[in-house]
Amino acid sequence: MNTTPLTSSPSSDAATRKPALRIMPCLDLRQDRVVKGVKFVDLKDAGDPVACAQAYVAAGADELAMLDITATVENRPTLLAVVQKVAAVVPIPFTVGGGIRDVASATAVIEAGATRVSTSSAAFRRPALIAELIRELGSERVTVAIDVDRNPKLPSGYEVFIDGGRTGTGADALDWARRIAGYGVRCLLPTSKATDGARTGFDLPLIRLLAEATPAEVVASGGAGTLEHFREAAEAGATVLLAASVFHFGVIGIPDLKAYLERCGLNVRR
């Protein structure tokens, strides 16, 4: 099991500053390969998950996420063998999602070496699962992901999607986020279908909406294409900056990103 602490003690001069931003590369997994698509489709191969994980650790990633993106729609558990292999080379917090449908599947992922689990579709279909996971694993080990698309007919302008972005629910994303936070979840991972993989920037109104309406940390996910996009997400209220394709394909290096954010006056995990 990955025994990396979930949080680290702040330095003395950081005590009165905003929480340090963390950089989180994300490995979207299909079978045993890392893939990346645009708006949840058109997937392209991006490499071996273990090799990718090792490279990101060496580059200075603060955390790592791995999402088994077809586990839910294929009605199967997360690929535990891959989790074990990646966890063995990852000394940083490691979040795993995909196929987390009950306490047993979540526990199996933690025992395989993950630090945290992320659940989305199963939590939406049966919200009591969130409370069960927190009770069994602790709130620090539970992230709830929210896939959304824009829908001007809803009060927040965003609709919750499940099944890897395939199925609209008609539910308002802000209402769902507030409900999630009410269970004691400390971290929300929203991804906007409108920006995912497009490299046009994160969905800033979505980040701002959730950061202002809930006490949970918000992970910026879906749409990074430039250094400026990460800064904008942090200024919108995200404390974890997640990206995939720009890291996988060498568009942005993690050391360069951290240096840029520091030049912008932002507090960055070192």
C-alpha positions as CSV (number, residue, x, y, z in Angstrom):
1,M,0.0,0.0,0.0
2,N,1.2,3.5,-0.8
3,T,2.0,5.0,2.6
4,T,2.7,8.5,1.4
5,P,1.1,11.1,3.7
6,L,-2.0,12.6,2.2
7,T,-0.9,16.1,3.3
8,S,2.3,17.6,4.3
9,S,3.0,20.2,7.0
10,P,3.2,23.7,5.7
11,S,6.4,25.7,6.1
12,S,6.4,28.5,8.7
13,D,6.2,31.2,6.1
14,A,3.3,29.5,4.3
15,A,1.0,29.3,7.3
16,T,-0.8,32.4,6.3
17,R,-0.7,31.9,2.6
18,K,-3.1,30.0,0.4
19,P,-2.6,26.2,0.2
20,A,0.3,25.3,-2.1
21,L,-0.8,24.4,-5.6
22,R,-0.3,20.8,-6.5
23,I,0.4,19.5,-10.0
24,M,-1.3,16.2,-10.9
25,P,-0.7,14.4,-14.2
26,C,-3.6,12.1,-15.0
27,L,-3.2,8.7,-16.7
28,D,-6.5,7.8,-18.5
29,L,-6.3,4.0,-18.8
30,R,-7.9,1.8,-21.4
31,Q,-7.0,-1.9,-20.8
32,D,-3.3,-1.6,-19.8
33,R,-2.4,1.5,-21.9
34,V,-2.5,5.2,-21.2
35,V,-4.8,7.0,-23.7
36,K,-6.0,10.6,-24.2
37,G,-9.0,11.9,-26.2
38,V,-10.9,15.0,-26.9
39,K,-14.3,15.6,-25.2
40,F,-14.2,12.0,-23.9
41,V,-13.8,10.5,-27.4
42,D,-11.2,10.0,-30.2
43,L,-8.8,8.2,-27.9
44,K,-5.1,8.1,-28.8
45,D,-2.4,5.9,-27.3
46,A,-0.1,7.8,-24.9
47,G,2.2,5.1,-23.5
48,D,2.8,2.6,-20.8
49,P,1.3,3.6,-17.4
50,V,4.4,2.5,-15.4
51,A,6.8,4.4,-17.6
52,C,4.6,7.5,-17.6
53,A,4.3,7.4,-13.8
54,Q,8.0,7.1,-13.4
55,A,8.6,10.0,-15.7
56,Y,6.2,12.2,-13.9
57,V,7.7,11.4,-10.5
58,A,11.1,12.3,-11.8
59,A,9.7,15.6,-13.3
60,G,8.4,16.7,-9.9
61,A,4.7,15.9,-10.0
62,D,3.1,16.4,-6.6
63,E,0.3,13.8,-7.1
64,L,-0.8,11.3,-9.7
65,A,-4.2,10.3,-10.9
66,M,-5.1,7.1,-12.9
67,L,-8.6,6.7,-14.3
68,D,-9.7,3.3,-15.7
69,I,-12.0,5.1,-18.2
70,T,-13.9,2.1,-19.5
71,A,-14.4,0.1,-16.2
72,T,-17.8,1.5,-15.5
73,V,-19.3,1.1,-19.0
74,E,-17.8,-2.4,-19.2
75,N,-19.2,-3.2,-15.8
76,R,-15.9,-4.5,-14.4
77,P,-13.6,-3.6,-11.5
78,T,-10.5,-1.5,-11.8
79,L,-7.5,-3.2,-13.3
80,L,-5.8,-3.9,-10.0
81,A,-2.6,-5.4,-11.6
82,V,-2.0,-2.0,-13.2
83,V,-2.7,-0.2,-10.0
84,Q,-0.1,-2.4,-8.2
85,K,2.6,-1.8,-10.8
86,V,2.1,1.9,-10.9
87,A,1.9,2.2,-7.1
88,A,5.2,0.4,-6.8
89,V,7.0,3.3,-8.6
90,V,5.0,6.2,-7.2
91,P,6.1,7.7,-3.8
92,I,3.6,10.5,-4.1
93,P,-0.2,10.6,-3.4
94,F,-1.9,8.4,-6.0
95,T,-5.6,8.6,-6.8
96,V,-7.4,5.8,-8.7
97,G,-10.8,5.9,-10.3
98,G,-13.0,3.8,-12.6
99,G,-15.0,0.8,-11.5
100,I,-15.3,2.0,-7.8
101,R,-18.9,0.9,-7.2
102,D,-18.9,-0.2,-3.6
103,V,-16.7,-0.4,-0.4
104,A,-15.2,-3.7,-1.5
105,S,-13.9,-2.4,-4.8
106,A,-12.6,0.8,-3.2
107,T,-10.8,-1.2,-0.5
108,A,-9.2,-3.4,-3.1
109,V,-7.8,-0.4,-4.9
110,I,-6.4,1.0,-1.7
111,E,-4.9,-2.4,-0.8
112,A,-3.3,-2.5,-4.3
113,G,-1.4,0.7,-3.4
114,A,-3.6,3.7,-4.2
115,T,-3.7,6.6,-1.7
116,R,-7.2,7.7,-2.7
117,V,-10.1,6.4,-4.7
118,S,-12.3,8.5,-7.0
119,T,-15.9,7.6,-7.7
120,S,-18.4,9.2,-10.1
121,S,-21.2,7.2,-11.8
122,A,-21.7,4.8,-8.9
123,A,-21.9,7.7,-6.4
124,F,-24.5,9.5,-8.5
125,R,-26.6,6.4,-8.9
126,R,-26.4,5.6,-5.2
127,P,-25.3,8.6,-3.2
128,A,-25.2,6.5,0.0
129,L,-22.0,5.0,-1.3
130,I,-20.2,8.3,-0.5
131,A,-21.1,8.1,3.2
132,E,-20.1,4.4,3.2
133,L,-16.7,5.1,1.6
134,I,-16.0,7.9,4.1
135,R,-17.0,5.8,7.0
136,E,-14.8,2.8,5.9
137,L,-11.8,4.7,4.4
138,G,-11.8,8.2,5.9
139,S,-12.7,11.4,4.1
140,E,-9.1,12.0,3.2
141,R,-9.2,9.0,0.9
142,V,-12.3,9.8,-1.0
143,T,-12.6,12.0,-4.1
144,V,-15.8,12.4,-6.0
145,A,-15.5,13.2,-9.7
146,I,-18.2,15.1,-11.6
147,D,-18.3,15.0,-15.4
148,V,-20.5,17.8,-16.7
149,D,-21.6,19.5,-19.9
150,R,-23.1,22.9,-20.4
151,N,-26.9,23.1,-20.2
152,P,-28.4,26.6,-20.1
153,K,-31.7,25.1,-19.1
154,L,-30.4,24.3,-15.6
155,P,-29.9,26.8,-12.8
156,S,-26.1,26.5,-12.7
157,G,-25.7,26.1,-16.5
158,Y,-24.1,22.7,-16.0
159,E,-25.6,19.1,-16.2
160,V,-24.1,16.1,-14.5
161,F,-23.1,13.3,-16.9
162,I,-22.2,9.7,-16.0
163,D,-20.8,6.6,-17.7
164,G,-17.6,8.4,-18.8
165,G,-19.5,11.4,-20.1
166,R,-21.9,9.2,-22.2
167,T,-25.1,9.6,-20.2
168,G,-26.9,12.9,-19.3
169,T,-28.7,12.8,-16.0
170,G,-30.7,16.0,-16.1
171,A,-29.3,16.9,-12.7
172,D,-27.8,20.3,-11.9
173,A,-24.1,20.0,-11.3
174,L,-24.0,22.6,-8.5
175,D,-26.8,21.0,-6.6
176,W,-24.9,17.6,-6.9
177,A,-21.6,19.2,-5.8
178,R,-23.2,20.7,-2.7
179,R,-24.8,17.3,-1.8
180,I,-21.4,15.6,-2.2
181,A,-19.7,18.2,0.0
182,G,-22.5,17.7,2.6
183,Y,-21.3,14.1,3.1
184,G,-17.9,15.4,4.1
185,V,-16.0,14.9,0.9
186,R,-12.9,17.0,0.9
187,C,-12.0,16.9,-2.8
188,L,-14.1,17.4,-6.0
189,L,-12.8,16.5,-9.4
190,P,-15.0,18.2,-12.0
191,T,-14.3,17.7,-15.7
192,S,-16.2,19.7,-18.4
193,K,-17.0,17.9,-21.5
194,A,-17.0,21.2,-23.4
195,T,-13.2,21.7,-22.7
196,D,-11.8,18.2,-22.1
197,G,-8.7,17.6,-24.3
198,A,-9.3,20.7,-26.4
199,R,-6.4,22.6,-24.9
200,T,-8.4,25.8,-25.0
201,G,-8.4,26.3,-21.3
202,F,-10.1,24.9,-18.2
203,D,-13.8,25.7,-17.7
204,L,-13.2,28.6,-15.4
205,P,-16.8,29.4,-14.6
206,L,-17.3,25.8,-13.4
207,I,-14.2,25.9,-11.2
208,R,-15.3,29.2,-9.7
209,L,-18.8,28.0,-9.1
210,L,-17.8,24.9,-7.2
211,A,-14.9,26.6,-5.3
212,E,-17.2,29.3,-4.1
213,A,-20.2,27.1,-3.3
214,T,-18.5,24.2,-1.4
215,P,-15.7,23.9,1.2
216,A,-14.1,21.1,-0.7
217,E,-10.9,21.4,-2.7
218,V,-11.5,21.7,-6.4
219,V,-9.3,19.9,-8.9
220,A,-9.0,21.8,-12.3
221,S,-9.4,19.2,-15.0
222,G,-10.0,19.2,-18.7
223,G,-8.7,21.7,-21.2
224,A,-5.1,22.8,-20.3
225,G,-3.1,23.9,-23.3
226,T,-0.8,26.7,-22.1
227,L,0.9,27.8,-19.0
228,E,-1.6,30.6,-18.6
229,H,-4.4,28.2,-18.4
230,F,-3.0,26.7,-15.2
231,R,-2.6,30.2,-13.7
232,E,-6.2,31.0,-14.6
233,A,-7.5,27.9,-13.0
234,A,-5.6,28.6,-9.8
235,E,-7.0,32.1,-9.7
236,A,-10.5,30.7,-10.2
237,G,-10.1,28.7,-7.0
238,A,-8.6,25.3,-7.9
239,T,-5.9,24.0,-5.6
240,V,-4.9,20.9,-7.6
241,L,-4.1,21.4,-11.3
242,L,-4.6,18.2,-13.3
243,A,-3.7,17.7,-17.0
244,A,-3.0,14.8,-19.3
245,S,-2.2,15.5,-23.0
246,V,0.0,18.5,-22.5
247,F,2.2,16.4,-20.2
248,H,1.9,13.2,-22.1
249,F,3.0,14.7,-25.4
250,G,5.6,17.1,-24.0
251,V,3.8,20.3,-24.7
252,I,4.4,21.6,-21.1
253,G,7.0,20.3,-18.7
254,I,6.2,20.2,-15.0
255,P,9.4,22.0,-13.9
256,D,8.6,24.8,-16.4
257,L,5.0,25.0,-15.1
258,K,6.0,25.3,-11.5
259,A,8.5,28.0,-12.3
260,Y,5.9,29.9,-14.3
261,L,3.4,29.7,-11.5
262,E,5.9,30.9,-8.9
263,R,6.8,33.9,-11.2
264,C,3.1,34.7,-11.2
265,G,3.3,35.0,-7.4
266,L,1.5,31.7,-6.7
267,N,2.4,29.3,-3.9
268,V,3.5,26.0,-5.4
269,R,4.3,22.7,-3.7
270,R,8.0,22.0,-3.7
